[in-house]
Amino acid sequence: STVRVFDNTKDEEIEYKLVTSEESDVNKGLISTTSPIGRSLIGKQVGDTVTVTTPNGKRELEVLKLTTIHDEAADGNQK
């Protein structure tokens, strides 16, 4: 899944792709589903706000856009 969030703590939009821990690369926006941010975003919907405790402190993230692998496959089939 790809999730676009608004980080209220940093006042910026960020896009994360949720991946397995083996694929994770924070610098590329690839967040492990087992990381604090990844765990907090699983099951959330657009409009939800979550508070995440990270090693750098608490962050408040609002889900702006959510694209699942199923959505991406459907978009590819419509082209």
N, C-alpha and C positions, 0 to 999 in steps of 0.2 A: 504494500500500500504506500501511496505517497500522500503526505499530510502537509498542508500549508497552514502555519500557525502565526498568530500575532503574539510576540513576546512582550507582554505589558511591562515587564521588568526592564527590558532593554529598549522598548519603544521601537521595535522593528519586526518586519515579516521574515519568517524563515521557512524554508521547505525542507522537510525530512523525508527520506525513504526508509521505511521500516524493513529491515533485513535480518538474516540470521547473524548470530554473534561472529561467525567466521567471516562474513562479508562486511562487517561494520567498519566504517572509516569516517569518523566525525568530521574531518576536514572536507570530505566530499558530501556531507549531509546524509551519510548512510548510518542510520541509528539502529542498534541492535534492539530486538523486541524484548530482550532481557535487561536492558539498561533502564535507569530510572525514568528517563523521558519516554522511551519506547513502551514500558509497562503502563505508564500513566495515559498514553494515547490510545491503547488498544481498547476497542469497543466504544470509543467516543464518536459523537456525531458533530456535524457542522453546527456552530453556535455554542458548543460546550466549552467551558473554561475549566482548566485543571491547574492545580498547584503542584509543582514538582520540587522535591528536595534533591538538589544535585551537590556534588562536591564543592561547587562555588556558591552555594546558598540556594534559597528558595526562588523559584521562577513561576510566574503565572502565565500560562499559555492559553490562548483562545483559538479553537479550531475554526479556520476560515474556509478550507477546502479539503475534501477527502476524495482520493481516487484509489479504488481497489484494483487488484490485478484483473478482476472480472470486468470492471469498467474499461480498463485499458484494452482488453481483448475485444470488447464490444465496439469500441471506437475504431479499432483496426479493421473489424469486419465491415464497417459502414463505409469505408473509403473505397 
